[in-house]
Amino acid sequence: MSKKKNKNGGGPPRIVSDFARYFGENTLENWQRLCRDIGIKKEPPSITKCREVLKSVHVNIYDLLDAVRQGTTPQRFGNPGQLKEYSVANRKIYPRHMAEKDKVGPVRVLLRGLFRGGW
């Protein structure tokens, strides 16, 4: 997956629009699909429960989208530190300034612990 900016010149990195297309609206069905795609077997019954379950899961957003395209499950890391080390080493970091706009959505849940000071 490309980690470069969109070809339109100054737009956000492609990962932002790719994830927005993948996730769609902030609905229970989309949160549950995200949980399934990450490999969570038991489907949480509410958005709140989905968020709670996802807080204990550490996956790279680039790898998540690649896995969805390939019909596989993304690599899960044991803790935020391992995810951060991998993400930095592979230059697969979702832009913080775009993540900060996602006040209640999945991006913040998936990225917690990656940025110093957290959220």
Order of alpha helices (4+ residues) and beta strands (2+ residues): alpha-alpha-alpha-alpha-alpha-alpha-alpha
